[in-house]
Amino acid sequence: MAPIPFLSLLLLFSLTFPSSSSAFEQQQSPLLKYHHGPLLKGNITVNLVWYGKFSSTQRSIIVDFLNSLSNPKTTSSPSVSSWWRTTAKYRGGSSSVVVGKQTLDDKYSLGKALKTSQLKVLAFKYGYGDGKAVNVVLTSADVAVDGFCMSRCGTHGSVQVKKSRFPYAWVGNSVSQCPGYCAWPFHQPVYGPQTPPLVAPNGDVGVDGMVINLATVLAGTVVNPYNNGYFQGPAEAPLEAVSACTGIFGKGAFPGYPGKVLVGETTGASYNAVGVNGRKYLLPAMWDPQTSTCKTLL
């Protein structure tokens, strides 16, 4: 199980590093070790379970993000696909993502307070796939999940059925529960320097925050699907491709400051990546195994 301890890591960095960009860039140098396990490479299908109430606009923001990951037709730069291509630098080559089945569970079939075991039930309620699929559960703003807002903003893991393992992931909408924990930098943080929040690129603090956390767990799923791939620290609470670079979105980032990003002239919204349908997103830095540094798009 690999949770996203989002702002808890930011707080750790604020205690560890001086509040200057140069000091942060010089000292922030994680090293992810390869533990000789299999990675998810090749064609990967992402199946979605929408649990709770999501508007069609909210669903399209996330689906457009997923469709942008492996879309070679995006001509704008920087692009979501160029961010995802960093995963190809890990062993095994590239991972091409396509959106598969989408299931709506807006009747809260398991209630509004979920345990981790129930997330697994939801993830595999409609099948396991062929081992090249990742089933992702997305919970709406009124759904509580064990550990949500306290120790994690999302997670990924796997279940074993006979001799095969099947990966899954979960991300929650934090807007009404803990936007300062799981939707930073679109909301003032719970801890650390209280800098003004950025304007969410799609006008939805909760869902734009979900995109950041979905990007984090998907990258972690690809390079560490079974807790024996690339990670740093203990296997039960690893730092992975993106979670090792927490709080970094652009050059010059330091605790409480996400770094230099682009700002829309008319909307004032902050972003660093463009996807399909003209969508704009703010994506976190990803660890580059070739340079052993946290790579940003800007």
N, C-alpha and C positions, 0 to 999 in steps of 0.2 A: 504494500500500500504506500503510495507516495503523495502525501498531502501538500498543499501550497500554503506554507506559513508566511503569508504575504508581508504584512507590516511588522510582524514580530522580527523578521529578518532585517527590515529597514531600521527598526529600533536598535538591533544589534550593531548594524553598521554605524549608526549615529554615535554609539558608545565607543566604537573601535577606531573610526577614521575621523580626522580633523575635518571641519566644515569648509573645505576648499576643494575645487574641482581638480586641481593638479595633484593634491595629495591623494584624493580618491582614486584617480586614474592610475597613479603609480602603485598604490598598495592593493587595489582590488584585482587580484589575479588568481581566481580559482583554478583548480586542476582536477578535472574529472577523470577518474580511473576506469579503464575498461575491465570488467570482471568476467569476460569470456562467455557471456550468455548470448542468446540470439536476439537480434533486433528485428523490428518490423520494417521490411524493405519491399520495394516493388509496388504493385497496385493495392491500395488500401481503401476499403469502403467504410465510411463513417455513417452509422445508422443513428437516428436521433429519436429519443423519447422525450416529448414535451410534457412535463408533469406540472399541472396547475394551469393558471390562466396566463396565456401569452397572446398579445395582439398579432395580427398578421404582419404589421410593420416590425415588431420585435423579432418575429421569426425570420423575416427576410433579412434583417441586419446580420444575424448569425449565419444563415444559409449562404448569403452572399460572401461572407468571410471565408467559409469553408470552400466554396466554389472558386475562390481567388487563390487558394494555396498552390494549386498546380495548374493554373491557367496561363499558358504561354502567350496569350493574345493581349494581355495587359501591357500597353505601351507606355503608360505613365511611370515615372520614376520619382521616388523609390516605390516599389510595388510589394504587395503582400507575397507574391510568388518569389521575389528575390529574398525576402526574409526566410521563407520556408526552405529555400535551396541550401541554407546552411546545414540542414539535417543531412544532406547528401555527402557532406564532408566526413561524416561518421562512417564506420565500417559498413560495407555492404552496399554502398551507393545510394541512389535516390529513393524516395517514397512518394508516390503519386496518389493524391487524395481525391476521391469522388464521394459525393453525398448519395447515400443509399435510401433505405426506407425511413419514413418519418411517421411516428405514432403520436397521436394526441390523447393525453389522459387528463382532460380538464375537469373530470369528476372526482379527482383525488381518490383513486381507488384504494390507496393504502393510508388515507388520512393526510393531515397536514403536519405531522411530526414523524420524520423518518429516521430509522436506524441504518447503519451501514449495510446490514444484512438485507434490508428492504431495497436499498439502492441496487444491490446485485439482482434481486428478484425482478425489479423493473427493467434492468439492463438486458436481461436474458429471457424476459417473459415471452418474447416473440421469436426466439431461436438464438442459436449461437453463431451462425455464419460458418465460414470455412477456415477460420483461423487467420484470415487476412482482413477481418472486419473489426472495427472498434465500435462498440455500442455505447453511446453517450447519453446519460440522463441529465436533463436540464430542468431545474426546479424553479418555480416562479417565486415572486417576492414574498408571498404569504406562506411559504413552506419552510419549516424548521428542519434542519438535518443535524444529527449528532456531530459535534465539533465545529459546525459552521459558525463563523464569526469569533470563535474562541481559539481554534488552532488551525483552521483551514478554510480556504475559499473554494476549493475544489480538490479532487483527488483522482488518481487512476490506480488500477490494480488488475487482477486477473482471477479467474476461477478455473479449476481443473475438473474436467469431465473425462473419465477414463484415462487415456494416455495423452490427452490434448489439453492445452491451456488456451483460454479465450480472454482477451483484454477488454476492459470497460473503463469508462470515466464518468465523472459527475462534476457539474459546476452549478452553483446557485446564484440567483439574483439577489444581491445584498442591499438593494436600494432602501428598503424599509427596516432592515435589521442592523446593518453595519457598513454603510457606504464608506465610512472613514477607515475601515479595515480592509475591505475587499474591492472597493471601487476607486481607491486612490490611483492616479492623481486627479480624478474628477470630483473629489470631495476632500475637504480638509482631513488630515490624518488624525487618528485617535491619539497617537503618540508622536513625539519628535517635533521638529520645527513646523510651525503653523503658517506655511506659505499659502497664498491664495490658490484655490483649485483651478485646474484647466477646464475649458469648456469641452464637453464630450462631443466627439466628431459627428455622431449621429443623433445628438440631442437627447440621449437617454442614458443617464448616469449608470443605472443598474445594468442595462444590456451592454453598453460600451465597456463597463467593468467586466462583464461576463466574457467578452471577447478576449480581454487580456488574460483572464484565467483559463479560458478554453485553449488559447494559444499555448499557455504554459503546460497544461496537462497533455495536450496532443503531442507536443515536442517531447515531453517526458515519456509518453507512451511509446513513441517510435524508437527512442534510443535506450529506453530502459523498461521494456514491457513486462518483464518477469522478475524484476529486482536483481538481475545479474548482468545488466548491460553497463551503460556509462552512468556513474554517479560519484559523488563525494560524500563521505561521512557514513553513518550507519545505514544499513539496508532498509531498516524499518522507518527511517525518516531521512531519506537521501536528499541531497541537493543535486538537481538534474540540469538538463541543457539550458532551461530558462530560469528555474528557481535559484540557480547558482548566481544569477545576475540580477537579483531582485532590486527594483527601484531605479533601473537604468533604462531610459527610453531614447536618449540622445547624447551627443558629445557634451562633456562638461558636467555630467550628472554628479551629484553628491547628496548625502542624506537630506531629504526634504525637498530636493530639487531634481525633477526628472530628467533634466538635460535640455539642450536646444532642440526644439521640434518646429514643425511648420504650423502656421496659423492661417486659417481661411480669411480672405480679405473682407468678405461680407458677413460671415457667420461668427468670426472670432474663435472658431473651434480649432482645437489642437489635434494634429495627426502627424504620422511619419510614414504612412503607407497608403497606397491607392489600390483598390480592388476592382472587381467586376461591377458593372452598372454605375461606375463613378463613385462607388462607396469609398469613404476614407476611414482609416482606423489608426489607433495608436497601439503599436506592438512593442513588447519588451525586448531588451537585448537578449541574444542567444550566445551561448558559449561556442566558440569556434575551435574545434580540435586541432586545426592546422597551426593556429597562432597561440592557442591557450589563453585567449582573451575573450571578454564579453563584447560581441560584435553588435553594433547598432546600425540602423539604416541611414542615419544622418551623422 
